[in-house]
Amino acid sequence: MRPFLLTAALTAAALLAVPGVGRAADGGEIAAFADAAAKTWVPNQNAAGTFIDPILGRGSAYGTAMLGYALLRAGVRADDPELIHAGIRAFNSRASRSSRVRSYFEILPFAKAYTFAKRELAADPLWVGSRARWERYLRTFIRGPSEGLAGGCIRSPSCFHNHEAVQIAAEVALLKTGLRSRDRRSPLYRPRALARLLVREVNRAVPRFVGRSGTLTGTRPFRGIGLLSDTGSWPLAYHGLSTAMYAISLQALPARLTRPGRSALRRAARASLGLMAPDGDVTWLGRRQQEAWALASEIAVGMTAAQVVRASAGERAALRTMARTGLTRLLTHHPITDTGLANTPKSFTDPAYDFSRGIQADPINSNGLAVFLLSLAADRAGAYATTSIPMDHDARMTVPDQSAFAAVRTGNVWYAVRRLAPRSDLRYDFGLLSLKVRDADGWRDLVEPRPVTGSGTASGGRATVGPVVVRGARRYRPAGLRFTARGGGTTVITTRFSAGRRHFRAPVTYTPTADGLVISVKVKPSDTVEFTSYHPTPELKIFGDGVGDLDARITAPGLVSVSRREGFISCCEPQLTAVTLRVVPDAADRATYRLGPAAAVPAAGP
């Protein structure tokens, strides 16, 4: 085992020995994990200072800068000149570029690294020889066209994109360098004007996009909360990233000038508290599911918001506990290997599979973003006593607008459902998104993450997990209208079922059991209903009354037929099979679908 991998393994073992509830992650623990992950990239740095991905064989822009920042911090903490110089060389490789239009994802770590190096590395000869280049790089940066597909949203006053939060954080970091530029196109041309602009952005522009309709009930109830994520889709991964960047910006600006912004941050941070599942899962809806940088984002949210927002000691402790829970999940689900931090729980090695279909982010970028955010979180952490996160107890979080989801914890069951109409991307589909059941070994996932667009038939806008009601020759697909909460953790979605211009309404009910969930829909006696689930293909088993895999067992009373489609892939499985169970209603005109652990229901057939 390589020395830095041994360090990573020992760090993980030490952290896992600490109970997840009862003490918050402190700065040293977060920093140790970030350092261990960053060090794995040192052997992959070329002579120019760029990090080269060992699988894809290419470098990356902002990933190199973010890894460089993490290595500077790791080197100073360990008093290791080799790590410090690896970080400096990474930034030197970026400073040599001739283009003056650069990504804010690159400017942010560059500006923070400059401020850090100026303070901590004054006597280092490589930094002294590099400083003028770094200053020229930062002074000559000019705002260019908005990046990629996000441009239209960023330019619109009614649309928010996560890149906007990164831009604000980057320009705050530029302001904190103390540099000035003679170029009128540079943000540093008039620092006082930039400061006024940034205060307006955090107080007026961003708060308009933080939701207010969400509620959280349970031991720590909140009202008036909501997401800060990409308008129109609101993926949870980018809520974490945007909220982390917003918190970082506010932390660096005067509190007396940013009270409206800090109030908005509190709404978003409370949403982060509520959406985190009891096992730390924060990406059960939308794109970029189960990626490590999303967990790092929420760790940064917890640690930074606990310092920035006006809140009770109990709420601050809950935010830090959220960071602890996220760190524990990072340690257990994202191992540090000789190719870096595993971005998803199951790492794949086929570039054509992995990256061309958007299963995982570019390894350098995703690793860089994760360790950068963890380094910032470590700065704001200490040794703190904690309480718990809301979903450690019976609780319900509902966001009726934006992503339109409900997440519920009752006893040993946690589940999440979405009411919005199906999209072309199944990760935003109607219905059951996630189901977790606690047993003696901890929390177990009984529902696989949804397939990505482009795999199997998941790219079609007509795809859905259902329920789909088959009435005569027509198939009626669901689109929820509203949530209703009932006792025992039950959720009812009043649903509009549509087939062309024809439609009808019926309730779809999600009822927790002692170790699972029952889904039912009220229909006509002559109808049949289709329910679809996804299973790892090598584990799939078809029974006389349903379907199962190594983790889950699904039964459907009134089952009349089973169909299957293969070729799906997800964040975490290279082979998924879609299984559709068609059932007839019972004597009460209800079609029912029961989910439980694999061992909970005996096999009914070969």
Secondary structure as a PSIPRED ss2 file (coil, helix, strand):
# PSIPRED VFORMAT (PSIPRED V4.0)

   1 M C   1.000  0.000  0.000
   2 R C   1.000  0.000  0.000
   3 P H   0.000  1.000  0.000
   4 F H   0.000  1.000  0.000
   5 L H   0.000  1.000  0.000
   6 L H   0.000  1.000  0.000
   7 T H   0.000  1.000  0.000
   8 A H   0.000  1.000  0.000
   9 A H   0.000  1.000  0.000
  10 L H   0.000  1.000  0.000
  11 T H   0.000  1.000  0.000
  12 A H   0.000  1.000  0.000
  13 A H   0.000  1.000  0.000
  14 A H   0.000  1.000  0.000
  15 L H   0.000  1.000  0.000
  16 L H   0.000  1.000  0.000
  17 A C   1.000  0.000  0.000
  18 V C   1.000  0.000  0.000
  19 P C   1.000  0.000  0.000
  20 G C   1.000  0.000  0.000
  21 V C   1.000  0.000  0.000
  22 G C   1.000  0.000  0.000
  23 R E   0.000  0.000  1.000
  24 A C   1.000  0.000  0.000
  25 A C   1.000  0.000  0.000
  26 D C   1.000  0.000  0.000
  27 G H   0.000  1.000  0.000
  28 G H   0.000  1.000  0.000
  29 E H   0.000  1.000  0.000
  30 I H   0.000  1.000  0.000
  31 A H   0.000  1.000  0.000
  32 A H   0.000  1.000  0.000
  33 F H   0.000  1.000  0.000
  34 A H   0.000  1.000  0.000
  35 D H   0.000  1.000  0.000
  36 A H   0.000  1.000  0.000
  37 A H   0.000  1.000  0.000
  38 A H   0.000  1.000  0.000
  39 K H   0.000  1.000  0.000
  40 T C   1.000  0.000  0.000
  41 W C   1.000  0.000  0.000
  42 V H   0.000  1.000  0.000
  43 P H   0.000  1.000  0.000
  44 N H   0.000  1.000  0.000
  45 Q E   0.000  0.000  1.000
  46 N C   1.000  0.000  0.000
  47 A C   1.000  0.000  0.000
  48 A C   1.000  0.000  0.000
  49 G C   1.000  0.000  0.000
  50 T C   1.000  0.000  0.000
  51 F E   0.000  0.000  1.000
  52 I E   0.000  0.000  1.000
  53 D C   1.000  0.000  0.000
  54 P C   1.000  0.000  0.000
  55 I C   1.000  0.000  0.000
  56 L C   1.000  0.000  0.000
  57 G C   1.000  0.000  0.000
  58 R C   1.000  0.000  0.000
  59 G E   0.000  0.000  1.000
  60 S C   1.000  0.000  0.000
  61 A H   0.000  1.000  0.000
  62 Y H   0.000  1.000  0.000
  63 G H   0.000  1.000  0.000
  64 T H   0.000  1.000  0.000
  65 A H   0.000  1.000  0.000
  66 M H   0.000  1.000  0.000
  67 L H   0.000  1.000  0.000
  68 G H   0.000  1.000  0.000
  69 Y H   0.000  1.000  0.000
  70 A H   0.000  1.000  0.000
  71 L H   0.000  1.000  0.000
  72 L H   0.000  1.000  0.000
  73 R H   0.000  1.000  0.000
  74 A H   0.000  1.000  0.000
  75 G H   0.000  1.000  0.000
  76 V H   0.000  1.000  0.000
  77 R H   0.000  1.000  0.000
  78 A H   0.000  1.000  0.000
  79 D C   1.000  0.000  0.000
  80 D C   1.000  0.000  0.000
  81 P H   0.000  1.000  0.000
  82 E H   0.000  1.000  0.000
  83 L H   0.000  1.000  0.000
  84 I H   0.000  1.000  0.000
  85 H H   0.000  1.000  0.000
  86 A H   0.000  1.000  0.000
  87 G H   0.000  1.000  0.000
  88 I H   0.000  1.000  0.000
  89 R H   0.000  1.000  0.000
  90 A H   0.000  1.000  0.000
  91 F H   0.000  1.000  0.000
  92 N H   0.000  1.000  0.000
  93 S H   0.000  1.000  0.000
  94 R H   0.000  1.000  0.000
  95 A H   0.000  1.000  0.000
  96 S C   1.000  0.000  0.000
  97 R C   1.000  0.000  0.000
  98 S C   1.000  0.000  0.000
  99 S C   1.000  0.000  0.000
 100 R C   1.000  0.000  0.000
 101 V E   0.000  0.000  1.000
 102 R C   1.000  0.000  0.000
 103 S C   1.000  0.000  0.000
 104 Y H   0.000  1.000  0.000
 105 F H   0.000  1.000  0.000
 106 E H   0.000  1.000  0.000
 107 I H   0.000  1.000  0.000
 108 L H   0.000  1.000  0.000
 109 P H   0.000  1.000  0.000
 110 F H   0.000  1.000  0.000
 111 A H   0.000  1.000  0.000
 112 K H   0.000  1.000  0.000
 113 A H   0.000  1.000  0.000
 114 Y H   0.000  1.000  0.000
 115 T H   0.000  1.000  0.000
 116 F H   0.000  1.000  0.000
 117 A H   0.000  1.000  0.000
 118 K H   0.000  1.000  0.000
 119 R H   0.000  1.000  0.000
 120 E H   0.000  1.000  0.000
 121 L C   1.000  0.000  0.000
 122 A C   1.000  0.000  0.000
 123 A C   1.000  0.000  0.000
 124 D C   1.000  0.000  0.000
 125 P H   0.000  1.000  0.000
 126 L H   0.000  1.000  0.000
 127 W H   0.000  1.000  0.000
 128 V H   0.000  1.000  0.000
 129 G H   0.000  1.000  0.000
 130 S H   0.000  1.000  0.000
 131 R H   0.000  1.000  0.000
 132 A H   0.000  1.000  0.000
 133 R H   0.000  1.000  0.000
 134 W H   0.000  1.000  0.000
 135 E H   0.000  1.000  0.000
 136 R H   0.000  1.000  0.000
 137 Y H   0.000  1.000  0.000
 138 L H   0.000  1.000  0.000
 139 R H   0.000  1.000  0.000
 140 T C   1.000  0.000  0.000
 141 F C   1.000  0.000  0.000
 142 I E   0.000  0.000  1.000
 143 R C   1.000  0.000  0.000
 144 G C   1.000  0.000  0.000
 145 P C   1.000  0.000  0.000
 146 S C   1.000  0.000  0.000
 147 E C   1.000  0.000  0.000
 148 G H   0.000  1.000  0.000
 149 L H   0.000  1.000  0.000
 150 A H   0.000  1.000  0.000
 151 G H   0.000  1.000  0.000
 152 G H   0.000  1.000  0.000
 153 C H   0.000  1.000  0.000
 154 I H   0.000  1.000  0.000
 155 R H   0.000  1.000  0.000
 156 S C   1.000  0.000  0.000
 157 P C   1.000  0.000  0.000
 158 S C   1.000  0.000  0.000
 159 C C   1.000  0.000  0.000
 160 F C   1.000  0.000  0.000
 161 H C   1.000  0.000  0.000
 162 N H   0.000  1.000  0.000
 163 H H   0.000  1.000  0.000
 164 E H   0.000  1.000  0.000
 165 A H   0.000  1.000  0.000
 166 V H   0.000  1.000  0.000
 167 Q H   0.000  1.000  0.000
 168 I H   0.000  1.000  0.000
 169 A H   0.000  1.000  0.000
 170 A H   0.000  1.000  0.000
 171 E H   0.000  1.000  0.000
 172 V H   0.000  1.000  0.000
 173 A H   0.000  1.000  0.000
 174 L H   0.000  1.000  0.000
 175 L H   0.000  1.000  0.000
 176 K H   0.000  1.000  0.000
 177 T C   1.000  0.000  0.000
 178 G C   1.000  0.000  0.000
 179 L C   1.000  0.000  0.000
 180 R C   1.000  0.000  0.000
 181 S C   1.000  0.000  0.000
 182 R C   1.000  0.000  0.000
 183 D C   1.000  0.000  0.000
 184 R C   1.000  0.000  0.000
 185 R C   1.000  0.000  0.000
 186 S C   1.000  0.000  0.000
 187 P C   1.000  0.000  0.000
 188 L C   1.000  0.000  0.000
 189 Y C   1.000  0.000  0.000
 190 R C   1.000  0.000  0.000
 191 P H   0.000  1.000  0.000
 192 R H   0.000  1.000  0.000
 193 A H   0.000  1.000  0.000
 194 L H   0.000  1.000  0.000
 195 A H   0.000  1.000  0.000
 196 R H   0.000  1.000  0.000
 197 L H   0.000  1.000  0.000
 198 L H   0.000  1.000  0.000
 199 V H   0.000  1.000  0.000
 200 R H   0.000  1.000  0.000
 201 E H   0.000  1.000  0.000
 202 V H   0.000  1.000  0.000
 203 N H   0.000  1.000  0.000
 204 R H   0.000  1.000  0.000
 205 A H   0.000  1.000  0.000
 206 V H   0.000  1.000  0.000
 207 P H   0.000  1.000  0.000
 208 R H   0.000  1.000  0.000
 209 F H   0.000  1.000  0.000
 210 V C   1.000  0.000  0.000
 211 G C   1.000  0.000  0.000
 212 R C   1.000  0.000  0.000
 213 S C   1.000  0.000  0.000
 214 G E   0.000  0.000  1.000
 215 T E   0.000  0.000  1.000
 216 L E   0.000  0.000  1.000
 217 T E   0.000  0.000  1.000
 218 G C   1.000  0.000  0.000
 219 T C   1.000  0.000  0.000
 220 R C   1.000  0.000  0.000
 221 P C   1.000  0.000  0.000
 222 F E   0.000  0.000  1.000
 223 R E   0.000  0.000  1.000
 224 G E   0.000  0.000  1.000
 225 I E   0.000  0.000  1.000
 226 G C   1.000  0.000  0.000
 227 L C   1.000  0.000  0.000
 228 L C   1.000  0.000  0.000
 229 S C   1.000  0.000  0.000
 230 D C   1.000  0.000  0.000
 231 T C   1.000  0.000  0.000
 232 G C   1.000  0.000  0.000
 233 S C   1.000  0.000  0.000
 234 W C   1.000  0.000  0.000
 235 P C   1.000  0.000  0.000
 236 L H   0.000  1.000  0.000
 237 A H   0.000  1.000  0.000
 238 Y H   0.000  1.000  0.000
 239 H H   0.000  1.000  0.000
 240 G H   0.000  1.000  0.000
 241 L H   0.000  1.000  0.000
 242 S H   0.000  1.000  0.000
 243 T H   0.000  1.000  0.000
 244 A H   0.000  1.000  0.000
 245 M H   0.000  1.000  0.000
 246 Y H   0.000  1.000  0.000
 247 A H   0.000  1.000  0.000
 248 I H   0.000  1.000  0.000
 249 S H   0.000  1.000  0.000
 250 L H   0.000  1.000  0.000
 251 Q H   0.000  1.000  0.000
 252 A H   0.000  1.000  0.000
 253 L C   1.000  0.000  0.000
 254 P C   1.000  0.000  0.000
 255 A H   0.000  1.000  0.000
 256 R H   0.000  1.000  0.000
 257 L H   0.000  1.000  0.000
 258 T C   1.000  0.000  0.000
 259 R H   0.000  1.000  0.000
 260 P H   0.000  1.000  0.000
 261 G H   0.000  1.000  0.000
 262 R H   0.000  1.000  0.000
 263 S H   0.000  1.000  0.000
 264 A H   0.000  1.000  0.000
 265 L H   0.000  1.000  0.000
 266 R H   0.000  1.000  0.000
 267 R H   0.000  1.000  0.000
 268 A H   0.000  1.000  0.000
 269 A H   0.000  1.000  0.000
 270 R H   0.000  1.000  0.000
 271 A H   0.000  1.000  0.000
 272 S H   0.000  1.000  0.000
 273 L H   0.000  1.000  0.000
 274 G H   0.000  1.000  0.000
 275 L H   0.000  1.000  0.000
 276 M C   1.000  0.000  0.000
 277 A C   1.000  0.000  0.000
 278 P C   1.000  0.000  0.000
 279 D C   1.000  0.000  0.000
 280 G C   1.000  0.000  0.000
 281 D C   1.000  0.000  0.000
 282 V C   1.000  0.000  0.000
 283 T C   1.000  0.000  0.000
 284 W C   1.000  0.000  0.000
 285 L C   1.000  0.000  0.000
 286 G C   1.000  0.000  0.000
 287 R C   1.000  0.000  0.000
 288 R C   1.000  0.000  0.000
 289 Q C   1.000  0.000  0.000
 290 Q C   1.000  0.000  0.000
 291 E C   1.000  0.000  0.000
 292 A H   0.000  1.000  0.000
 293 W H   0.000  1.000  0.000
 294 A H   0.000  1.000  0.000
 295 L H   0.000  1.000  0.000
 296 A H   0.000  1.000  0.000
 297 S H   0.000  1.000  0.000
 298 E H   0.000  1.000  0.000
 299 I H   0.000  1.000  0.000
 300 A H   0.000  1.000  0.000
 301 V H   0.000  1.000  0.000
 302 G H   0.000  1.000  0.000
 303 M H   0.000  1.000  0.000
 304 T H   0.000  1.000  0.000
 305 A H   0.000  1.000  0.000
 306 A H   0.000  1.000  0.000
 307 Q H   0.000  1.000  0.000
 308 V H   0.000  1.000  0.000
 309 V C   1.000  0.000  0.000
 310 R C   1.000  0.000  0.000
 311 A C   1.000  0.000  0.000
 312 S C   1.000  0.000  0.000
 313 A H   0.000  1.000  0.000
 314 G H   0.000  1.000  0.000
 315 E H   0.000  1.000  0.000
 316 R H   0.000  1.000  0.000
 317 A H   0.000  1.000  0.000
 318 A H   0.000  1.000  0.000
 319 L H   0.000  1.000  0.000
 320 R H   0.000  1.000  0.000
 321 T H   0.000  1.000  0.000
 322 M H   0.000  1.000  0.000
 323 A H   0.000  1.000  0.000
 324 R H   0.000  1.000  0.000
 325 T H   0.000  1.000  0.000
 326 G H   0.000  1.000  0.000
 327 L H   0.000  1.000  0.000
 328 T H   0.000  1.000  0.000
 329 R H   0.000  1.000  0.000
 330 L H   0.000  1.000  0.000
 331 L H   0.000  1.000  0.000
 332 T H   0.000  1.000  0.000
 333 H H   0.000  1.000  0.000
 334 H C   1.000  0.000  0.000
 335 P C   1.000  0.000  0.000
 336 I E   0.000  0.000  1.000
 337 T E   0.000  0.000  1.000
 338 D C   1.000  0.000  0.000
 339 T C   1.000  0.000  0.000
 340 G E   0.000  0.000  1.000
 341 L E   0.000  0.000  1.000
 342 A C   1.000  0.000  0.000
 343 N C   1.000  0.000  0.000
 344 T C   1.000  0.000  0.000
 345 P C   1.000  0.000  0.000
 346 K C   1.000  0.000  0.000
 347 S C   1.000  0.000  0.000
 348 F C   1.000  0.000  0.000
 349 T C   1.000  0.000  0.000
 350 D C   1.000  0.000  0.000
 351 P H   0.000  1.000  0.000
 352 A H   0.000  1.000  0.000
 353 Y H   0.000  1.000  0.000
 354 D H   0.000  1.000  0.000
 355 F C   1.000  0.000  0.000
 356 S C   1.000  0.000  0.000
 357 R C   1.000  0.000  0.000
 358 G C   1.000  0.000  0.000
 359 I C   1.000  0.000  0.000
 360 Q C   1.000  0.000  0.000
 361 A C   1.000  0.000  0.000
 362 D C   1.000  0.000  0.000
 363 P H   0.000  1.000  0.000
 364 I H   0.000  1.000  0.000
 365 N H   0.000  1.000  0.000
 366 S H   0.000  1.000  0.000
 367 N H   0.000  1.000  0.000
 368 G H   0.000  1.000  0.000
 369 L H   0.000  1.000  0.000
 370 A H   0.000  1.000  0.000
 371 V H   0.000  1.000  0.000
 372 F H   0.000  1.000  0.000
 373 L H   0.000  1.000  0.000
 374 L H   0.000  1.000  0.000
 375 S H   0.000  1.000  0.000
 376 L H   0.000  1.000  0.000
 377 A H   0.000  1.000  0.000
 378 A H   0.000  1.000  0.000
 379 D H   0.000  1.000  0.000
 380 R C   1.000  0.000  0.000
 381 A C   1.000  0.000  0.000
 382 G C   1.000  0.000  0.000
 383 A C   1.000  0.000  0.000
 384 Y C   1.000  0.000  0.000
 385 A E   0.000  0.000  1.000
 386 T C   1.000  0.000  0.000
 387 T C   1.000  0.000  0.000
 388 S C   1.000  0.000  0.000
 389 I C   1.000  0.000  0.000
 390 P H   0.000  1.000  0.000
 391 M H   0.000  1.000  0.000
 392 D H   0.000  1.000  0.000
 393 H C   1.000  0.000  0.000
 394 D C   1.000  0.000  0.000
 395 A E   0.000  0.000  1.000
 396 R E   0.000  0.000  1.000
 397 M E   0.000  0.000  1.000
 398 T E   0.000  0.000  1.000
 399 V E   0.000  0.000  1.000
 400 P C   1.000  0.000  0.000
 401 D C   1.000  0.000  0.000
 402 Q C   1.000  0.000  0.000
 403 S C   1.000  0.000  0.000
 404 A C   1.000  0.000  0.000
 405 F E   0.000  0.000  1.000
 406 A E   0.000  0.000  1.000
 407 A E   0.000  0.000  1.000
 408 V E   0.000  0.000  1.000
 409 R E   0.000  0.000  1.000
 410 T E   0.000  0.000  1.000
 411 G C   1.000  0.000  0.000
 412 N C   1.000  0.000  0.000
 413 V E   0.000  0.000  1.000
 414 W E   0.000  0.000  1.000
 415 Y E   0.000  0.000  1.000
 416 A E   0.000  0.000  1.000
 417 V E   0.000  0.000  1.000
 418 R E   0.000  0.000  1.000
 419 R C   1.000  0.000  0.000
 420 L C   1.000  0.000  0.000
 421 A C   1.000  0.000  0.000
 422 P C   1.000  0.000  0.000
 423 R C   1.000  0.000  0.000
 424 S C   1.000  0.000  0.000
 425 D C   1.000  0.000  0.000
 426 L H   0.000  1.000  0.000
 427 R H   0.000  1.000  0.000
 428 Y H   0.000  1.000  0.000
 429 D C   1.000  0.000  0.000
 430 F C   1.000  0.000  0.000
 431 G E   0.000  0.000  1.000
 432 L E   0.000  0.000  1.000
 433 L E   0.000  0.000  1.000
 434 S E   0.000  0.000  1.000
 435 L E   0.000  0.000  1.000
 436 K E   0.000  0.000  1.000
 437 V E   0.000  0.000  1.000
 438 R E   0.000  0.000  1.000
 439 D E   0.000  0.000  1.000
 440 A C   1.000  0.000  0.000
 441 D C   1.000  0.000  0.000
 442 G E   0.000  0.000  1.000
 443 W E   0.000  0.000  1.000
 444 R E   0.000  0.000  1.000
 445 D E   0.000  0.000  1.000
 446 L C   1.000  0.000  0.000
 447 V C   1.000  0.000  0.000
 448 E C   1.000  0.000  0.000
 449 P C   1.000  0.000  0.000
 450 R C   1.000  0.000  0.000
 451 P C   1.000  0.000  0.000
 452 V C   1.000  0.000  0.000
 453 T C   1.000  0.000  0.000
 454 G C   1.000  0.000  0.000
 455 S C   1.000  0.000  0.000
 456 G C   1.000  0.000  0.000
 457 T C   1.000  0.000  0.000
 458 A C   1.000  0.000  0.000
 459 S C   1.000  0.000  0.000
 460 G C   1.000  0.000  0.000
 461 G C   1.000  0.000  0.000
 462 R C   1.000  0.000  0.000
 463 A C   1.000  0.000  0.000
 464 T C   1.000  0.000  0.000
 465 V C   1.000  0.000  0.000
 466 G C   1.000  0.000  0.000
 467 P C   1.000  0.000  0.000
 468 V E   0.000  0.000  1.000
 469 V E   0.000  0.000  1.000
 470 V E   0.000  0.000  1.000
 471 R E   0.000  0.000  1.000
 472 G C   1.000  0.000  0.000
 473 A C   1.000  0.000  0.000
 474 R E   0.000  0.000  1.000
 475 R E   0.000  0.000  1.000
 476 Y E   0.000  0.000  1.000
 477 R E   0.000  0.000  1.000
 478 P E   0.000  0.000  1.000
 479 A E   0.000  0.000  1.000
 480 G E   0.000  0.000  1.000
 481 L E   0.000  0.000  1.000
 482 R E   0.000  0.000  1.000
 483 F E   0.000  0.000  1.000
 484 T E   0.000  0.000  1.000
 485 A E   0.000  0.000  1.000
 486 R C   1.000  0.000  0.000
 487 G H   0.000  1.000  0.000
 488 G H   0.000  1.000  0.000
 489 G H   0.000  1.000  0.000
 490 T C   1.000  0.000  0.000
 491 T E   0.000  0.000  1.000
 492 V E   0.000  0.000  1.000
 493 I E   0.000  0.000  1.000
 494 T E   0.000  0.000  1.000
 495 T E   0.000  0.000  1.000
 496 R E   0.000  0.000  1.000
 497 F E   0.000  0.000  1.000
 498 S E   0.000  0.000  1.000
 499 A E   0.000  0.000  1.000
 500 G C   1.000  0.000  0.000
 501 R C   1.000  0.000  0.000
 502 R E   0.000  0.000  1.000
 503 H E   0.000  0.000  1.000
 504 F E   0.000  0.000  1.000
 505 R E   0.000  0.000  1.000
 506 A E   0.000  0.000  1.000
 507 P E   0.000  0.000  1.000
 508 V E   0.000  0.000  1.000
 509 T E   0.000  0.000  1.000
 510 Y E   0.000  0.000  1.000
 511 T E   0.000  0.000  1.000
 512 P E   0.000  0.000  1.000
 513 T C   1.000  0.000  0.000
 514 A C   1.000  0.000  0.000
 515 D C   1.000  0.000  0.000
 516 G C   1.000  0.000  0.000
 517 L E   0.000  0.000  1.000
 518 V E   0.000  0.000  1.000
 519 I E   0.000  0.000  1.000
 520 S E   0.000  0.000  1.000
 521 V E   0.000  0.000  1.000
 522 K E   0.000  0.000  1.000
 523 V C   1.000  0.000  0.000
 524 K C   1.000  0.000  0.000
 525 P C   1.000  0.000  0.000
 526 S C   1.000  0.000  0.000
 527 D C   1.000  0.000  0.000
 528 T E   0.000  0.000  1.000
 529 V E   0.000  0.000  1.000
 530 E E   0.000  0.000  1.000
 531 F E   0.000  0.000  1.000
 532 T E   0.000  0.000  1.000
 533 S E   0.000  0.000  1.000
 534 Y E   0.000  0.000  1.000
 535 H E   0.000  0.000  1.000
 536 P E   0.000  0.000  1.000
 537 T H   0.000  1.000  0.000
 538 P H   0.000  1.000  0.000
 539 E H   0.000  1.000  0.000
 540 L C   1.000  0.000  0.000
 541 K E   0.000  0.000  1.000
 542 I E   0.000  0.000  1.000
 543 F E   0.000  0.000  1.000
 544 G C   1.000  0.000  0.000
 545 D C   1.000  0.000  0.000
 546 G E   0.000  0.000  1.000
 547 V E   0.000  0.000  1.000
 548 G E   0.000  0.000  1.000
 549 D C   1.000  0.000  0.000
 550 L C   1.000  0.000  0.000
 551 D C   1.000  0.000  0.000
 552 A E   0.000  0.000  1.000
 553 R E   0.000  0.000  1.000
 554 I E   0.000  0.000  1.000
 555 T E   0.000  0.000  1.000
 556 A C   1.000  0.000  0.000
 557 P C   1.000  0.000  0.000
 558 G C   1.000  0.000  0.000
 559 L E   0.000  0.000  1.000
 560 V E   0.000  0.000  1.000
 561 S E   0.000  0.000  1.000
 562 V E   0.000  0.000  1.000
 563 S E   0.000  0.000  1.000
 564 R E   0.000  0.000  1.000
 565 R E   0.000  0.000  1.000
 566 E E   0.000  0.000  1.000
 567 G E   0.000  0.000  1.000
 568 F E   0.000  0.000  1.000
 569 I C   1.000  0.000  0.000
 570 S C   1.000  0.000  0.000
 571 C C   1.000  0.000  0.000
 572 C C   1.000  0.000  0.000
 573 E C   1.000  0.000  0.000
 574 P C   1.000  0.000  0.000
 575 Q C   1.000  0.000  0.000
 576 L E   0.000  0.000  1.000
 577 T E   0.000  0.000  1.000
 578 A E   0.000  0.000  1.000
 579 V E   0.000  0.000  1.000
 580 T E   0.000  0.000  1.000
 581 L E   0.000  0.000  1.000
 582 R E   0.000  0.000  1.000
 583 V E   0.000  0.000  1.000
 584 V C   1.000  0.000  0.000
 585 P C   1.000  0.000  0.000
 586 D C   1.000  0.000  0.000
 587 A C   1.000  0.000  0.000
 588 A C   1.000  0.000  0.000
 589 D C   1.000  0.000  0.000
 590 R E   0.000  0.000  1.000
 591 A E   0.000  0.000  1.000
 592 T E   0.000  0.000  1.000
 593 Y E   0.000  0.000  1.000
 594 R E   0.000  0.000  1.000
 595 L E   0.000  0.000  1.000
 596 G E   0.000  0.000  1.000
 597 P E   0.000  0.000  1.000
 598 A C   1.000  0.000  0.000
 599 A C   1.000  0.000  0.000
 600 A C   1.000  0.000  0.000
 601 V C   1.000  0.000  0.000
 602 P C   1.000  0.000  0.000
 603 A C   1.000  0.000  0.000
 604 A C   1.000  0.000  0.000
 605 G C   1.000  0.000  0.000
 606 P C   1.000  0.000  0.000
